Amino acid sequence: MASEGNMDSANQTYSGFVSLVKWGTIATVILTAIVVLLISG
């Protein structure tokens, strides 16, 4: 079993990764919408 210090570090890393994926997804959706509007215009 991992020690408590390792779990804290792992949870912090995972939290950062999830946040990065969330903001990356939002940015991708916005950029996709802009490209679609530019192409259709």
C-alpha positions as CSV (number, residue, x, y, z in Angstrom):
1,M,0.0,0.0,0.0
2,A,1.2,3.5,-0.8
3,S,2.2,5.7,2.1
4,E,0.1,8.7,3.1
5,G,2.6,11.2,1.6
6,N,2.6,9.4,-1.7
7,M,-1.2,9.4,-1.8
8,D,-1.3,13.1,-1.2
9,S,1.1,13.7,-4.0
10,A,-0.9,11.3,-6.3
11,N,-4.2,13.0,-5.5
12,Q,-2.6,16.4,-6.2
13,T,-1.2,15.2,-9.5
14,Y,-4.6,13.6,-10.5
15,S,-6.5,16.8,-9.6
16,G,-4.2,18.9,-11.8
17,F,-4.6,16.4,-14.6
18,V,-8.4,16.4,-14.4
19,S,-8.4,20.2,-14.3
20,L,-6.1,20.3,-17.4
21,V,-8.4,17.9,-19.3
22,K,-11.5,20.0,-18.3
23,W,-10.1,23.3,-19.5
24,G,-8.6,21.6,-22.6
25,T,-12.0,20.3,-23.5
26,I,-13.7,23.7,-23.0
27,A,-11.0,25.4,-25.2
28,T,-11.4,22.7,-27.9
29,V,-15.2,23.2,-28.0
30,I,-14.8,27.0,-28.2
31,L,-12.2,26.7,-31.0
32,T,-14.3,24.2,-32.9
33,A,-17.3,26.5,-32.7
34,I,-15.3,29.4,-34.0
35,V,-13.9,27.3,-36.9
36,V,-17.3,26.1,-37.8
37,L,-18.7,29.6,-37.8
38,L,-15.8,30.8,-40.0
39,I,-16.2,28.0,-42.5
40,S,-20.0,28.4,-42.7
41,G,-19.8,32.2,-43.0
